[in-house]
C-alpha cells in the first residue's frame, strides 16, 4: 500500500489554515504560551504513540517495559521538558519525537524502574493491549527499529486519512459504497468496477467517476494529516516523499 498524492501536497493546505495545525501550534507555544497548545500536543501524542511503541519493542524491550517507557516519555513530554532542547528537530513532529524518545530511553536504560506506574504525572489514554496485539502481527523482517518506526508512522498517516474518509461516507449515508470502493485505494483483493456497479445499481462509468473522486479526496486527507505534523508548509512535499520511501522499504 503506497501513498498516492502526486501534484497535491502544497496546494491542499493554505498558509492561513496551516497556522492553526497541531505541531505548528506546539512549536509556537515553546516560545510563548498559546491557548490549546498542550491539548494539541496531547492529541498528536495519542495519535502517534504506536510507532514509538513498535520502535522500543523492536529494540528488544518486553511489553511491560515498552509500555512504561512509552507512557513515561509522554508524561515528560507533556510537562514540556524536551521542547526547549530539540530546536533542530522541531521542523517535523516525526523527527522530533523519535530523537527525543531515543534520548529518553538512553537516560532510562540504567535505572532499575523505568517508570513508577501511576504517580502524579499526566498520563495519556494509550490502548497498550490493542497496541501489543498489533505488534504481534507486524512483519517479522530484519528491518532496524528506526525503519520499523518510519514504516509504522507512514501507515498511521494512511490509516488516519482512511478513517476520516470513511466517516465522510458514513455521514453521507454511503457506508456500503465506501466498503466496496476502498479496495481501489488499499490494493486489497476486491471487486471490479463492473461488479461494484452491479452491486450498487450504478453504471460502470459512475463507479469509475466515484473511484476518481475517492482517490482525490484520499490524497487531500493524507496531505492534511501530514500538515498536522510539520511546522512549515514547505515541508509537506518532502515529508510525503519520506513516507513513500518508508513504505517502499517494507519490501526491501
Buried (B, 14 or more C-beta within 10 A) or exposed (E): BEBEBEEBBBEBBEEEEBEEBBBBBBBBBBEEEBEEBBEBBBBBBBBBBBBBBBBBBBBEBEBEBBBBBBBBBBBBBBEBEBBEEBEEBBBBBBBBBBBBBBBBBEEBEEEEEBBEEEEEBEBBEBEBEEBBEBBEEBEEEEBEBEBBBBBBBBBBBBBBBBEBBBEBBEEEEBEEBBEBBBBBBEEEEBBEBEEBBEEBEBEBEBBBEBBEEBBEBBBBBBBBBBBBBBBBBEBBBBBBEBBBEBBEBBEE
